[in-house]
């Protein structure tokens, strides 16, 4: 799909693109002057027909087209196409020919869309004024990608080795901290719902870790940084002298922590059974006690490690080797449990904290019909709960924010 017009951003705001960038990718699409190729158009029509037959509407909170559709209904198809793009995580190709020039122009004459003529929305490029370099196409991975909010998206960040990890982690940090979220055993819908909450609360300092799968690849394609735990494990094992066969998940988590500390970054390692309610939900926990480096959740669901030379010294090769020894004994244990046991054996000083304080259990909210307190950091649920029950409980308290396509029900833009 391509769009040769001079591009306007969300709510009609003009976009600022590097003057050296002639061609780029952008999620938001206008349907005037658009070039639609047979395969994506067929895919869209099949998607549209399926959703229309089920009585669904192309509502996307935060997008002006939702209001258009409520007013005009099926007289316009732009809202449907924008919802399709968002659901599939697709991007459109745009040109940036400078000086408000474009390959196609809307004259915005008086009619259905304009009460009176508004004049051309850009200047039409003539054949003689086109420089051959203007439309030089580069490989997609080297082009600039932008989401609906015109925030740059870095696609296909799939970390597979220690060196790649060292390149990706510094780009994620917020106040020198990152969040590692493991998604090994979770359903796709729960993962995508959490990511919509990350978007809603503007949490961007995270990286996801899981085995290679269609889900992991799709998340990377959409701009989420991910770690392929299987390949990472294999590449680290080549460098590791231990003869033990460790648990892949625990082994890779341990090395991600090591790399974070080497880079001067604090790290929180979390399972996926908690939803942050504000942008500082994770960061605030790092302020618990500045005299300690290690914080282990008493419910074994969260571990935080503050960046310091002493933490790096403690999290050394011996610790990594010992964690690697937790091979046959890790069944039924999670990462925090294994680290806690090892710290106790090694007499490493750590703080135990209640990771569920200032948080609310989703089950209790549904049982008591209470509302979420304003000062709550998280809503959490038991890691033993099945997906259907998780969805049911989160729907009841308004925290299930994905639709039938497992895409976010809203687009929220924040200032740069």
C-alpha positions in Angstrom: 0.0 0.0 0.0 1.4 3.4 -0.9 0.4 7.0 -0.5 2.0 9.7 -2.7 0.2 12.7 -1.1 1.7 15.2 1.2 1.0 13.6 4.5 -0.9 15.0 7.4 -0.7 13.4 10.8 -3.3 12.6 13.5 -6.0 15.3 13.8 -4.6 17.0 10.6 -1.4 18.1 12.3 1.5 18.5 9.8 4.3 16.0 10.3 7.9 16.9 10.5 10.1 14.5 8.6 13.9 14.7 8.1 14.5 16.7 4.9 16.9 13.9 3.8 14.1 11.3 4.1 12.2 11.0 0.7 10.3 7.8 1.4 9.1 6.5 4.8 6.4 4.3 6.4 3.5 5.6 8.4 0.5 3.8 9.9 -2.2 6.4 9.5 -3.6 6.5 6.0 -5.7 8.9 4.0 -7.8 7.3 1.2 -7.4 10.2 -1.3 -4.7 9.5 -3.8 -3.8 6.2 -2.2 -2.3 3.4 -4.4 -3.8 0.0 -3.4 -2.3 -3.2 -4.6 -4.4 -6.3 -5.3 -3.2 -8.5 -2.5 -3.6 -6.1 0.5 -6.8 -4.8 -1.0 -8.2 -8.4 -1.2 -7.1 -9.0 2.4 -8.8 -5.8 3.5 -12.1 -6.7 1.7 -12.1 -10.2 3.3 -11.5 -8.7 6.7 -14.2 -6.0 6.1 -16.8 -8.5 4.9 -16.1 -10.8 7.9 -16.4 -7.9 10.5 -19.4 -6.3 8.8 -21.3 -9.6 8.7 -20.8 -9.9 12.5 -22.3 -6.5 13.1 -18.9 -5.0 14.2 -18.1 -1.3 13.9 -14.7 0.3 13.0 -14.5 2.1 16.4 -11.0 3.1 17.5 -11.0 5.4 20.5 -8.7 8.4 20.1 -9.1 8.4 16.3 -11.1 11.1 14.7 -12.5 8.6 12.2 -14.6 7.1 14.9 -16.6 10.3 15.1 -16.9 10.4 11.3 -18.3 6.9 11.2 -20.8 7.6 14.0 -22.0 10.6 11.9 -21.8 9.2 8.4 -21.9 5.4 8.8 -21.2 3.3 5.7 -21.0 6.4 3.5 -17.3 6.4 4.2 -14.9 3.5 4.3 -11.8 5.3 5.7 -12.6 4.3 9.4 -12.7 0.6 8.3 -9.4 0.8 6.5 -7.7 2.6 9.4 -9.0 -0.1 11.8 -7.8 -2.8 9.5 -4.3 -1.2 9.4 -4.2 -1.0 13.2 -5.5 -4.6 13.7 -2.9 -6.1 11.3 0.0 -3.8 12.4 0.5 -2.6 8.8 2.2 0.5 7.5 1.8 2.6 4.4 4.5 4.1 2.2 4.6 7.9 2.0 6.7 10.3 0.0 8.4 13.4 1.3 9.2 15.6 -1.7 9.8 18.8 0.3 8.1 22.2 -0.3 4.6 20.8 0.2 4.9 18.8 -3.1 3.3 15.5 -3.8 2.6 13.0 -6.7 -1.2 13.4 -6.3 -3.2 16.3 -5.0 -6.7 16.8 -3.6 -8.2 20.1 -4.9 -10.7 20.0 -2.0 -13.5 21.4 -4.1 -16.9 22.2 -2.6 -19.0 19.1 -2.3 -19.6 16.2 0.1 -16.5 16.8 2.1 -16.2 20.6 1.9 -18.9 23.2 2.2 -16.8 25.6 0.1 -13.6 25.1 -1.9 -10.4 25.0 0.2 -7.9 24.8 -2.6 -5.2 22.1 -3.2 -3.7 20.4 -0.2 -0.3 20.3 -1.7 1.6 21.2 -4.9 1.6 18.8 -7.7 5.0 17.6 -8.8 5.7 18.0 -12.6 7.7 15.4 -14.5 10.6 17.8 -15.1 10.9 18.7 -11.4 11.4 15.1 -10.1 14.9 14.2 -9.2 15.7 10.5 -9.7 17.0 10.4 -6.1 13.6 11.6 -4.7 12.0 8.2 -5.1 15.0 5.9 -4.5 13.7 3.0 -2.5 15.9 1.6 0.3 15.4 -1.8 2.0 12.4 -1.6 4.4 14.6 -2.3 7.4 16.7 0.8 6.7 13.7 3.2 6.2 12.0 5.2 8.9 8.8 3.8 10.4 6.2 5.8 12.3 3.1 4.8 14.2 -0.3 6.5 14.3 1.1 9.2 16.7 4.1 9.7 14.4 6.4 8.2 17.0 9.3 6.4 15.4 8.9 2.6 15.5 11.9 0.3 15.4 10.8 -2.9 13.9 12.2 -6.4 14.0 14.3 -6.0 17.1 14.7 -9.8 17.9 17.6 -10.3 20.3 19.4 -13.6 19.7 22.8 -13.1 21.3 24.7 -11.2 24.0 26.0 -8.5 21.6 22.6 -7.7 20.2 21.3 -7.5 23.8 23.9 -4.9 24.5 22.7 -2.8 21.6 19.0 -2.9 22.3 18.8 -2.5 26.1 20.3 1.1 26.3 17.7 2.3 23.8 14.9 1.1 26.1 15.8 2.5 29.5 13.8 5.1 31.5 15.7 6.7 34.3 18.3 3.9 33.8 15.8 1.1 34.5 14.3 -1.5 32.2 11.5 -4.1 32.6 12.0 -7.7 31.5 8.6 -9.5 30.9 8.6 -13.3 30.3 5.9 -14.6 28.1 6.8 -18.3 27.9 3.6 -19.8 29.1 1.0 -17.1 28.5 -1.8 -16.9 25.9 -1.5 -14.5 23.1 -4.6 -12.5 24.2 -3.2 -11.9 27.7 0.2 -10.7 26.2 -1.4 -8.3 23.8 -3.8 -6.9 26.4 -0.8 -6.2 28.7 1.0 -4.4 25.8 -2.1 -2.2 25.2 -1.8 -1.2 28.9 1.9 -0.4 28.4 0.8 1.8 25.5 -2.0 3.4 27.6 0.3 4.2 30.5 3.2 5.2 28.2 5.5 2.5 29.5 8.2 2.0 26.9 11.2 0.7 28.8 10.3 -3.0 28.5 11.6 -6.0 26.6 9.7 -9.3 26.1 11.3 -12.7 26.4 9.9 -16.0 25.0 10.5 -18.9 22.7 10.5 -18.2 19.0 6.9 -18.3 17.7 4.6 -16.6 15.3 3.5 -14.3 18.2 7.1 -13.3 19.1 7.9 -12.5 15.4 4.7 -10.5 15.0 5.4 -8.5 18.1 8.8 -7.6 16.8 7.3 -6.7 13.4 5.0 -4.3 15.2 7.9 -2.6 17.0 8.1 -4.4 20.4 11.6 -5.4 21.4 11.8 -9.1 22.1 14.3 -11.8 23.1 14.3 -15.2 21.4 15.1 -17.2 24.5 15.9 -20.4 22.5 18.5 -18.8 20.2 19.8 -16.6 23.1 20.3 -19.8 25.2 22.2 -21.6 22.4 24.5 -18.6 21.7 25.3 -18.1 25.4 25.9 -21.8 25.9 28.6 -21.6 23.3 30.5 -19.1 25.5 29.7 -20.9 28.8 32.1 -23.4 30.2 29.6 -25.1 32.5 28.8 -28.7 31.8 25.3 -28.4 33.3 22.1 -28.3 31.3 20.2 -25.4 32.9 16.6 -24.3 32.5 16.6 -22.1 29.4 14.2 -19.6 30.8 16.2 -19.1 34.1 19.5 -19.2 32.4 18.6 -16.5 29.9 16.9 -14.3 32.5 20.1 -14.5 34.6 22.2 -13.3 31.6 19.9 -10.5 30.7 20.2 -9.2 34.3 24.0 -9.5 34.0 24.1 -7.5 30.8 21.8 -4.9 32.2 24.0 -4.4 35.2 27.1 -4.2 33.0 25.4 -1.4 31.1 24.6 0.5 34.3 20.9 -0.3 34.2 18.6 -1.4 36.9 16.1 -4.2 36.0 12.7 -5.5 37.1 11.9 -9.1 36.1 8.1 -9.6 36.0 5.7 -12.3 35.0 2.7 -11.3 32.9 0.1 -11.6 35.7 0.0 -7.9 36.6 -1.3 -4.8 34.8 0.4 -1.4 35.6 -2.1 1.4 36.3 0.3 4.3 35.7 3.6 5.0 34.0 5.6 4.8 37.2 4.1 1.6 38.6 7.4 -0.2 38.2 9.7 2.7 38.7 8.3 3.6 42.1 9.3 0.2 43.4 13.0 1.1 42.9 12.6 3.7 45.6 11.8 1.2 48.3 15.2 1.2 50.0 18.3 2.8 48.5 20.6 0.9 50.8 20.0 -2.4 49.1 20.6 -3.7 45.6 18.3 -6.8 45.5 14.5 -6.9 46.1 12.6 -10.1 45.9 8.8 -10.2 46.0 7.5 -12.3 48.9 4.9 -13.8 46.5 7.8 -14.8 44.2 6.3 -12.8 41.3 8.7 -9.9 40.9 12.4 -9.2 41.3 14.1 -5.8 41.2 17.8 -5.2 41.0 19.3 -1.7 41.4 22.2 -0.8 39.2 25.4 -0.6 41.2 28.9 -1.9 41.2 28.1 -4.0 44.2 25.2 -5.6 42.5 27.3 -6.4 39.4 30.0 -7.8 41.7 27.4 -10.1 43.3 25.8 -11.1 40.1 29.0 -12.7 38.9 30.0 -15.9 37.0 29.5 -18.0 40.1 25.9 -16.8 40.5 25.3 -17.6 36.8 26.8 -21.0 37.1 24.8 -21.8 40.3 21.6 -20.7 38.5 22.7 -22.9 35.7 22.7 -25.8 38.2 19.0 -25.4 38.7 18.2 -27.8 35.9 16.3 -30.8 37.1 15.1 -29.0 40.3 13.3 -26.1 38.6 10.1 -27.9 37.8 7.3 -26.0 39.5 9.7 -23.2 40.5 9.9 -19.7 39.0 12.9 -17.4 38.6 12.4 -15.5 41.8 12.1 -18.7 43.8 15.3 -20.0 42.3 17.2 -16.7 43.0 15.9 -16.5 46.6 17.1 -20.1 47.3 20.5 -19.3 45.9 20.8 -16.0 47.7 20.0 -17.7 51.0 22.7 -20.4 50.3 25.3 -17.8 49.4 24.2 -15.4 52.2 23.6 -12.6 49.8 21.8 -9.7 51.4 18.4 -8.9 49.9 15.2 -7.3 50.8 11.8 -9.0 50.7 8.9 -6.8 49.8 5.3 -7.3 49.1 4.9 -6.8 45.4 1.2 -6.8 45.8 1.0 -3.9 48.3 -0.7 -0.8 46.8 -2.1 -3.3 44.3 -5.5 -4.9 43.9 -6.4 -8.5 43.2 -8.7 -8.8 40.2 -10.7 -11.5 41.8 -11.4 -9.4 44.9 -12.5 -6.5 42.8 -15.1 -8.7 41.1 -16.2 -10.3 44.4 -16.6 -7.1 46.4 -17.7 -4.8 43.5 -15.2 -2.3 44.8 -13.5 0.3 42.5 -9.8 0.5 41.9 -8.2 2.9 44.4 -6.5 5.9 42.9 -3.2 5.1 44.5 -3.1 1.5 43.3 0.0 0.5 41.3 -1.1 -2.8 39.8 -4.1 -5.0 39.3 -2.9 -8.6 39.5 -4.3 -12.2 39.4 -3.1 -15.7 40.3 -0.6 -17.2 37.8 -2.7 -20.4 38.0 -5.8 -18.7 36.6 -6.8 -19.8 33.1 -7.1 -17.4 30.2 -10.9 -17.4 30.0 -11.3 -16.4 33.6 -8.6 -13.7 33.3 -10.4 -12.2 30.4 -13.8 -12.4 32.2 -12.5 -10.7 35.3 -10.6 -8.0 33.4 -13.7 -7.3 31.3 -15.8 -6.7 34.4 -13.4 -4.1 35.7 -12.7 -2.4 32.4 -9.1 -3.6 32.0 -9.6 -5.9 29.0 -8.8 -3.4 26.3 -8.3 -5.5 23.2 -11.0 -6.4 20.6 -11.8 -9.6 18.7 -8.7 -9.0 16.5 -6.6 -8.8 19.7 -5.7 -5.3 18.9 -5.9 -2.3 21.2 -9.3 -0.6 21.4 -7.8 2.9 21.4 -4.9 4.9 20.1 -3.3 7.2 22.7 -0.7 9.8 21.7 1.7 11.4 24.2 3.9 14.5 23.7 7.4 13.7 22.5 
